[in-house]
Amino acid sequence: MIHTRSRTVTFRAPFTLPGLDRLYPAGRYQVNVDEEQLDLSFAAFRRVATTIMLVSGGMTQAWPVTPVDLEAAIASDAAQPRT
């Protein structure tokens, strides 16, 4: 069974992620984490995919991203000086 958790991340400045060919504008983005339930005697899940929903030209794309790359982009954005 696959379980999906969603959260919203906010970028204050344009950002990019590994594999993207351009910058995406600052704003709020939905991140989905798909987890697979493990067959154990207690409730446990294993992450199988993380995607960020990117909108471009009226189309929405679920872009696969590693949790490490996503957290690095969020940290880089947070480190940007506020104007």
Secondary structure, DSSP 8 states (H G I E B T S, - for coil): -EEEEEEEEEESS-B--TT-SS-B-SEEEEEEEEEEE--SSS--EEEEEEEEEEEETTEEEEEE--HHHHHHHHHHHHHS---
